[in-house]
């Protein structure tokens, strides 16, 4: 994902283009992966290279009555059209709906409906579409790229445990509504790295960068440390555990 609200905001604060900002972090990621001995993927698509394919997918969903256009030019996915919604995360749609909060400015038919295409705001990056200038929603990006490169049925789909809902639920709804096939056979949701049993995150300020840790430990020690717990389990970051991995 190389275009979203946070990227746009950060680029504006830094007086940069979104492309310049995202490329800086892509280059840094590549450098860190190389330092750890991580093999490069076969494909590494960027969302902005797939705008046309996203538009085609959104059009397909509209034609199948799984999506609709609001008067403001947003396009939303119609949750009621997908009966399996919530199955992955074992959530009840009616219970989710009753607890949902909807802004008076929103034009959704249902509070659970999610954005596929956002109409353009002044000074924001945008692309032309049948519904006016705008940009894709986050969920449609992944579905468009995955189905284009891997096909309409995928053996394994991974991601952090926090992506199970709503992101992966939304991916399933989009892909299976559009292509009428079982989108993913096996889901692998990864536990978070934690500090003192709290998720490591920038917002909490409790994080360490790979480059920080590499100053103290060999890359193979860090890789072994990551393998010391089952992939679905949280892993608590500590020098004690890293020292154990070292020995």
N, C-alpha and C positions, 0 to 999 in steps of 0.2 A: 504494500500500500504506500504509494508515494504522493497521495493527495488526500488530505482530510482536514478537519477543522483545526486540529492542533498544529499541523504542518503549516497551514496558511497563517495562523496566528504567530507562530515562531518566526516564519520568514519575514512577516511584516515588522516584527519587533527588531529583527536583525538587519532590516533594510536589504533583504536578499530576495531572489526569486525562489520559488518552491523547488525548482530543479537543482539549483545550486545547493540549497540546504540538504535535500535528500541525498544528493550525490556524495556530499561530505560524509554522511553517516553510512552510506553503502560502502564507500572506500574504507572507512574505519572497520566496518564489520568484516570485510574481506581480509584486512590486515590481521584482525584478531583470529579469524578462522585459520589463516595460514600459520600464525604463531602456535596454535593448538594442534596443528597437523590434521585439520578437518578437510576432507575431500570436497571439492567444489561440486555443486549439483549439476545435473545435465541441463536443466532449464532454470532460469532465474527471472521470470517475467515481472515487469513493472505495470502497475495498474494503468498508468497514463498511456501505455502502448496498446491497451485493449479497449479503449473507449468505444470504438465502432462495434466491436463484438458484444460489449455490454448493452449497447443500444439495441442491437438485433435481438438479444436475449430478452430485454425488457419488452420490446414489441411483441415477441412471441407470448409472453405472459399476459399482456393486455388482450391479445387476440383470443387467448384461452379463458378470459374472464378471471384470471388469477391476479390481475393488477388493474389499477384504475388511475386516471389523471385527475388531479384536483384543479380547482379553478385558478390556483396560483401558479400552476405549472409543475408542481411536484408529482412524482409517480409513486404510488404506494402498493405494496403487496397486500392482497386481500387474504387475511388469515383464515376466514371462514371457508375459503375454497380448498383448503388443504386439511383433510380430516386427521392426518397423522401428526399434526403439529403438537409438540410437547413430548412425544414418545421417547426421544433420545434422553432427555433430562428428567423424564418421569414427572412431568408437570401437568396439572389440570388446567385446561384453557379457561374454563369458567372461573376458577379461583384466581387465576392471573388477571383476568379481565376485571374482576370485582375490586382488585387492589391497585389497578393501574390509575395513574394520574394523567390527565390530558389538559394541555394548555387551551385556553379559549381561542387562541389563534390557529390551532391545528384544525385541519379539514379532513381528518381521517374518518372513515366509516366506522372503524372499530379502534379502540385504544391500543390494541396489540398490533395493528397493521404497521409495517415498517417501510422506511423510505428506500426506493430503488434509484430514484433520480431527484436531485435537489435543484430547484430553479436558481439561477445565478443571482448573487447579491453584488452590489456595487464594489468594484475594486478587487473582486475575487477571480481566480482562474476559472475559466468556463469553456465548454465545448458546445457546438451546435447540436441540436437534436430535434426530432419531430415535435417535441413539447416545449421548445424554446431553449435558449442557452442555459447551461447548467453543468452539473458534475454528478458522477455516480455516488450512490450510497456505498457504505463500506462493505456490506454483505454481498452485493451483486458482483463486486470486483473478483472475489475469490471463486465464486461459482463460474464466472465467465472464463477465467484463466485456467482453472482446473479441468473443466470439461473440454476446453479447446486443446489442451496439451495431453490430457490423460484419457479422454473419452467420457462417455456419459455414465459409466459405471467404474468405480474406483475400488481397488482391493483394500488399501489402508489409507486412512486420513488421520493426521496427527494434529496436535496443538495443546496449549495449556488447558488445565481443567476449568479455568475461568471462561474459556471460549465455548464450552458445551452449550450454555444458554446465555444470551440468545443467538450468538453468532452461528454456531453449527446447526442449531434448529432452523435458522433462516436459510442457511445454505441448502439444507435438505429440502425445505419447502420450495425453494426456487428451482433447483435442479430436477426434482421429481415431478413438479408441476409442468415444467417445460418439456421434459424428455420421456416421461412416463416409464422410468426405469429406476431400479434400486440404486441410489447414488453411491453409497459407501457400504462395503461388506463388513469392515472392521474399523472401529474407532479406537484410537490410542491417545488418551488424555494424560498429559504429563503433570506430575505434582510440581509445586513451586519450590524454588530455593528460598529458605527462610533465614531470618536472623532472630534469635530468641523467640522462636515459634511464631513470628510474624512475617508475612510475605515481604521479601526483599523488593523494594520499589523506590523510585526516585522521589515520589511524593512524601514518603516517610523519612527519607534521608538515611535509610539504613542499608545502603548498597555499597558494593565493592566492584570495581570494573575488572575485567579480565587482565588488563594491563597492570593494575595494582597487584593482583595476585601473582602474576608471572614474575614480578620482581623478587618474590620469595620462594616460589615453587616451580619445579620443572613442569612443562606442559603435560607429560605423561602422568604426573602425580595428580594434576587437576582432572584429567580425563578419568583416572581410576576413582577419584573422589566422587565424581558424578555417577559412577556405576555402583557405589556402595549401598544404594537403596533401590528398591523396585521402582520402575519408572513412574508408576502412578502415585507413589508415596512422596510426601514433602521431604526435602533434604535440608537440614539445618546447617548453615554455613558456620564453621568454627575452625580456628587454627588447630584445635585438638584433633578434629576429624581429618584435617588435611595432613597433620603430622602422622596420623595412623596410616593414611594412604601412602605416605612417603616411605614408611617402614614396612 
